[in-house]
Amino acid sequence: MYKKILVPLDGSKLAEYALPHVKKIVKDDSSSEVTIIRVFSVDFPEFKNLQKHQAYLELKDTAMAEAKQYLVDVETKLRNAGIAAKVNSVLIESDRPATIITDYAADNEIEIIVMVTRGYTGLIGKSPGTGKRTMLGSVAMKILHEASVPVLLVRADYCIGKL
């Protein structure tokens, strides 16, 4: 059904719970392409004046290398599981993950974005008048509103129950 799937990952095990859902979407489609994307940033306001300092540059290089290795590991896992015919990974440095992800999807003819919503910065608890629990992180919320393609959000509380 979907030939080009984008999976945003943040380096956490929880984010990887999107992968079994990708496998279900792809099934036996040998023409599918899965791209895993990680938006990476070590630019914190506290470090604004230290960005040219050697220790900061070394910290940034180490973090970048770890992020690249993480993507290589996930790519290998996906290939070994036979999830898709083609697996790509993309690492982009930015402090605006939602915008980068939605722009990447639009620029690369992605057909669906599949991700886990963490809910760390979203409202957690009962939504007034609904009786339902709201758990949607700010990045997931922005992607949901900005994306020009379908977005499959896997609930974090569903994943945690499966641990």
C-alpha positions as CSV (number, residue, x, y, z in Angstrom):
1,M,0.0,0.0,0.0
2,Y,2.7,2.5,1.1
3,K,5.9,2.4,-0.9
4,K,7.9,5.1,0.9
5,I,7.7,5.1,4.7
6,L,9.5,7.5,7.1
7,V,10.2,6.5,10.7
8,P,11.5,9.2,13.0
9,L,13.7,7.8,15.8
10,D,15.2,9.6,18.7
11,G,17.6,7.0,19.9
12,S,15.3,5.5,22.5
13,K,14.0,1.9,22.7
14,L,10.5,3.3,23.0
15,A,10.8,5.0,19.6
16,E,11.7,1.7,18.1
17,Y,8.3,0.3,18.9
18,A,7.2,1.9,15.7
19,L,9.2,-0.7,13.7
20,P,6.8,-3.7,14.2
21,H,4.0,-1.5,12.9
22,V,6.2,-0.7,9.9
23,K,6.7,-4.4,9.3
24,K,2.9,-4.9,9.3
25,I,2.4,-2.1,6.8
26,V,5.1,-3.4,4.5
27,K,4.3,-7.1,4.8
28,D,5.6,-8.9,1.7
29,D,5.9,-5.8,-0.5
30,S,9.4,-6.2,-2.0
31,S,9.2,-2.7,-3.6
32,S,8.8,-0.8,-0.3
33,E,11.4,1.7,1.0
34,V,11.8,2.6,4.7
35,T,13.8,5.6,5.7
36,I,14.7,6.1,9.4
37,I,15.4,9.6,10.3
38,R,17.0,11.1,13.4
39,V,17.1,14.8,14.1
40,F,20.1,15.5,16.2
41,S,21.0,18.6,18.3
42,V,23.4,19.4,21.1
43,D,22.8,23.1,20.9
44,F,21.5,24.1,24.3
45,P,21.1,27.8,25.3
46,E,23.6,27.2,28.1
47,F,26.3,26.4,25.6
48,K,25.7,29.4,23.3
49,N,29.0,31.0,24.1
50,L,31.0,27.7,24.1
51,Q,30.2,26.5,20.5
52,K,33.7,27.1,19.3
53,H,35.3,25.7,22.4
54,Q,37.3,22.5,21.8
55,A,35.5,20.5,24.6
56,Y,32.1,21.4,23.1
57,L,33.2,20.4,19.6
58,E,34.5,17.1,21.0
59,L,31.2,16.5,22.8
60,K,29.2,17.3,19.7
61,D,31.4,15.0,17.5
62,T,31.0,12.1,20.0
63,A,27.3,12.6,20.2
64,M,27.1,12.7,16.4
65,A,29.1,9.5,16.1
66,E,26.8,7.8,18.6
67,A,23.8,8.9,16.6
68,K,25.2,7.6,13.4
69,Q,26.1,4.3,14.9
70,Y,22.6,4.0,16.4
71,L,21.1,4.5,12.9
72,V,23.5,1.9,11.4
73,D,22.4,-0.6,14.1
74,V,18.7,0.0,13.4
75,E,19.3,-0.2,9.7
76,T,21.0,-3.5,10.1
77,K,18.2,-4.8,12.3
78,L,15.6,-3.8,9.7
79,R,17.6,-5.5,6.9
80,N,18.1,-8.7,8.9
81,A,14.4,-8.8,9.6
82,G,13.6,-8.4,5.9
83,I,11.2,-5.5,6.7
84,A,11.8,-3.7,3.5
85,A,13.5,-4.0,0.1
86,K,15.4,-0.8,0.7
87,V,16.4,0.7,4.1
88,N,17.9,4.2,4.3
89,S,18.9,6.3,7.3
90,V,19.2,10.0,7.6
91,L,20.8,12.1,10.3
92,I,20.1,15.8,10.3
93,E,21.4,18.3,12.8
94,S,18.7,20.8,13.9
95,D,16.9,21.9,17.0
96,R,13.5,21.7,15.2
97,P,12.8,18.0,14.7
98,A,9.1,18.3,13.7
99,T,9.8,20.8,10.9
100,I,12.8,18.9,9.6
101,I,10.8,15.6,9.6
102,T,7.8,17.1,7.8
103,D,10.0,18.9,5.3
104,Y,12.0,15.8,4.6
105,A,8.7,13.9,4.0
106,A,7.5,16.5,1.6
107,D,10.8,16.8,-0.3
108,N,11.3,13.0,-0.6
109,E,7.9,11.8,-1.7
110,I,7.3,10.0,1.6
111,E,3.8,8.4,1.7
112,I,3.4,7.9,5.4
113,I,5.2,8.7,8.7
114,V,5.1,6.1,11.4
115,M,6.2,7.1,14.9
116,V,5.7,6.5,18.6
117,T,4.4,9.4,20.6
118,R,6.2,9.8,24.0
119,G,4.0,12.4,25.6
120,Y,6.8,14.0,27.7
121,T,5.9,17.6,26.8
122,G,2.2,17.0,26.0
123,L,-0.8,17.1,28.3
124,I,-0.9,13.9,30.3
125,G,-4.1,13.1,32.1
126,K,-7.8,13.3,31.5
127,S,-8.9,15.8,28.9
128,P,-11.8,17.9,30.3
129,G,-15.1,16.6,29.1
130,T,-13.8,13.6,27.1
131,G,-13.1,11.0,29.7
132,K,-10.1,10.0,27.6
133,R,-6.4,10.1,28.4
134,T,-4.4,12.5,26.3
135,M,-0.8,11.6,25.7
136,L,0.7,13.3,22.7
137,G,4.2,14.9,22.7
138,S,4.9,18.2,21.2
139,V,7.0,16.8,18.4
140,A,4.3,14.3,17.5
141,M,1.6,17.0,17.7
142,K,3.6,19.3,15.4
143,I,4.2,16.5,12.9
144,L,0.6,15.6,12.9
145,H,-0.4,19.1,12.1
146,E,2.3,20.0,9.7
147,A,2.7,16.8,7.7
148,S,1.2,16.7,4.2
149,V,1.1,12.8,4.4
150,P,-0.7,10.4,6.7
151,V,0.8,10.0,10.1
152,L,0.5,6.8,12.1
153,L,1.1,7.5,15.8
154,V,1.7,4.5,18.1
155,R,0.7,5.3,21.6
156,A,3.5,5.2,24.2
157,D,1.2,3.7,26.8
158,Y,0.4,0.8,24.5
159,C,4.1,0.2,24.0
160,I,5.0,0.4,27.7
161,G,2.3,-2.2,28.4
162,K,4.2,-4.5,25.9
163,L,7.6,-4.3,27.6
